């Protein structure tokens, strides 16, 4: 009798969990579905008191107009170059730094930790003008290389913080066991630590990629040539004074802008999940 | 204009101080070398904020026409964006890399004009252009003794109305010559209010500019400049008249929908098309959205905003402008381009592309802007009554607006505070803010 009661409670709890999960999923997915719906709606269906999820007269006109008015493909290519480069460089720099910070306690490690914390609290407004002047002196204004440099610096502290957590999650005993078996330091790093860190590296790279892909203000300020502008900047070209927007083409372009992130998540999902879990566990 | 201004307060950064005059001179010389090719052709960068399909096409077409006719002075078109334009320009000015010809609006120019980032256009522009644009419009771009932009497109606030509901209520249809008074407007809103329909919907997400600009019709100025040049705020009967009308409509009379208090103009359109609101005060350019989005068979009309005592139809506007950067090494050439760009025929094309009114008197006389279709004639007839928005040359206005006026007016319209409390906040707290900028 008591057992039946416990099972009933468990079932109720599990049902509650699923319900909460479903609500959370809806919270995450509904805006995206609405964006998709808007992208395929003709203008007359955008301003009704009785909006529908599925357009009565679906159209590709919004996509056509978006491509006609703005260089979306060029902007997507620019965003992709900037985001991929920033992610690769940030992770390449952050990984060895994170290893040192996690494994060796030194004043440098503490200073680096302090830098990570301070950088997260640094307001954008304080850095943008000096940054602009520095990049100008380096002749990196209006270049994707300059933008990548900024994105790397911007993403690096958080990437470092994330990766430090992942390195700490790799048991030190594994490295010591490999050393006992005669492996050198380099061999240990390549054959033991790196494979275990892979999920964390992928998750960190994805974070850096998405941060850079979505970034608006640096791109707005640092890039001048139309052929170099990135996707978030191009999206604002569908918005006029006082926030009035050309909603259909804006939704169409925004929908296209979400595709790379979705594809990346879909491809790397398993590794990310593993990475997040690894980083979350404290040993 | 809704823009992000989060850099405005951060300019204490010693960025300009870090550039000594010699370096600035060197920078200008290298800029000159970059802009002038070996055969003497110079290149000017024109940052346009055009965003509507027709408007972008007209802008690009005009640049192409100029380049075809002036091969030695090339203009390159740069697509800017209203979103973040203030911060983008601020950074570009401080970094010494601004566009040469800058499209913006008069309510965004004060900091740049007073800060020396924009060139004073006095003496640079041809007499034709100076004479074509009325003094009232030049006044919107005059800061101190200088003119820092050529105002070329302006947007009055009109009343978009559901024609079927107006006819059913048998109300007098106002014209530009014979507009409603504010009292008549209140009465009409009452007659239009039925079960399920509000007489009026005020989109008041950004209540300050609507309130200030419409208050000119009742003589409200709010910002009063003294003999010493300092500005103080007064909120007397003339300033209180329009806010009181809106307050009554949303509160005691219930002829205005309270749900639109937090809405932008576009957000009210579904309710307008659905017959929930009979009238919506909106900017003139919203007509394009009405044309695109109105259901088939929906009849709408454009009415002039209500007039104050004696039929006073004045209202404040912040026209779009073309300016020249102070750093531009070819100011005369840039001024020649602006002159070409704003020839009457071109101004008409730009106005129609953006669904706005031109400032030029010859453009305003063009028959294309006097057609009754889509309310063009009603808007054009109002042009002589348009004046500089009361606040735009006042330093400290953005802070006053964001910290004091916007929350104060929203609470007043929402019925949370009364007129006395609103007056205290706008005046007492407001004058403290302005004083900091006028020491």
Contacts between the chains, C-beta under 8 A, distances in Angstrom:
chain1	res1	chain2	res2	distance
A	43	B	292	4.2
A	43	B	293	4.8
A	44	B	292	7.7
A	44	B	293	5.8
A	44	B	294	7.4
A	44	B	295	6.0
A	44	B	296	7.4
A	46	B	293	5.9
A	47	B	266	7.6
A	47	B	269	4.3
A	47	B	270	4.8
A	47	B	273	5.8
A	47	B	289	7.4
A	47	B	293	4.2
A	47	B	294	8.0
A	48	B	270	5.5
A	48	B	273	6.7
A	48	B	274	6.9
A	48	B	295	7.4
A	49	B	270	4.9
A	49	B	271	6.3
A	49	B	273	7.3
A	49	B	274	3.5
A	49	B	276	6.7
A	50	B	274	7.7
A	51	B	270	7.6
A	65	B	53	6.7
A	68	B	53	7.7
A	69	B	53	5.8
A	69	B	56	6.3
A	70	B	79	7.8
A	123	B	10	7.9
A	124	B	6	7.7
A	125	B	6	5.7
A	125	B	7	5.3
A	125	B	9	7.5
A	125	B	10	4.0
A	126	B	10	6.3
A	126	B	13	6.9
A	128	B	7	6.8
A	128	B	87	7.8
A	128	B	91	5.6
A	129	B	7	7.8
A	129	B	10	7.6
A	129	B	11	7.9
A	129	B	13	5.3
A	129	B	15	4.3
A	129	B	90	8.0
A	129	B	91	5.8
A	129	B	94	4.8
A	129	B	95	6.8
A	130	B	13	6.7
A	130	B	15	6.4
A	132	B	91	5.2
A	132	B	92	7.9
A	132	B	94	7.0
A	132	B	95	4.0
A	132	B	97	7.8
A	133	B	15	6.2
A	133	B	18	6.7
A	133	B	19	7.7
A	133	B	94	7.7
A	133	B	95	5.6
A	136	B	95	5.5
A	136	B	96	7.0
A	136	B	97	6.4
A	141	B	95	7.3
A	141	B	97	6.0
A	216	B	84	7.4
A	217	B	84	6.6
A	217	B	87	7.3
A	220	B	81	7.3
A	220	B	84	5.3
A	220	B	87	7.9
A	220	B	88	5.2
A	221	B	87	7.1
A	221	B	88	5.4
A	221	B	91	4.6
A	221	B	92	7.3
A	224	B	45	7.3
A	224	B	78	6.3
A	224	B	97	7.3
A	224	B	99	7.6
A	225	B	78	7.6
A	226	B	77	7.5
A	226	B	78	6.2
A	226	B	79	5.5
A	229	B	79	7.7
A	233	B	81	6.8
A	236	B	81	4.1
A	236	B	82	7.7
A	236	B	83	4.0
A	236	B	84	7.2
A	237	B	51	5.9
A	237	B	79	5.9
A	237	B	81	5.4
A	238	B	51	6.8
A	239	B	51	6.8
A	239	B	81	7.0
A	239	B	82	6.4
A	239	B	83	5.4
A	240	B	51	4.5
A	240	B	52	6.7
A	240	B	82	5.7
A	240	B	285	7.9
A	241	B	1	5.1
A	241	B	2	7.2
A	241	B	49	7.7
A	241	B	82	4.9
A	241	B	105	6.9
A	241	B	320	8.0
A	242	B	1	6.1
A	242	B	2	4.9
A	242	B	206	7.0
A	242	B	264	7.3
A	242	B	265	7.2
A	242	B	283	7.0
A	243	B	2	4.6
A	243	B	264	5.8
A	244	B	264	7.6
A	244	B	265	6.8
A	244	B	266	5.9
A	244	B	285	7.5
A	244	B	286	7.5
A	244	B	289	7.5
A	245	B	266	7.1
A	246	B	51	7.3
A	246	B	52	6.9
A	246	B	53	7.7
A	247	B	266	7.6
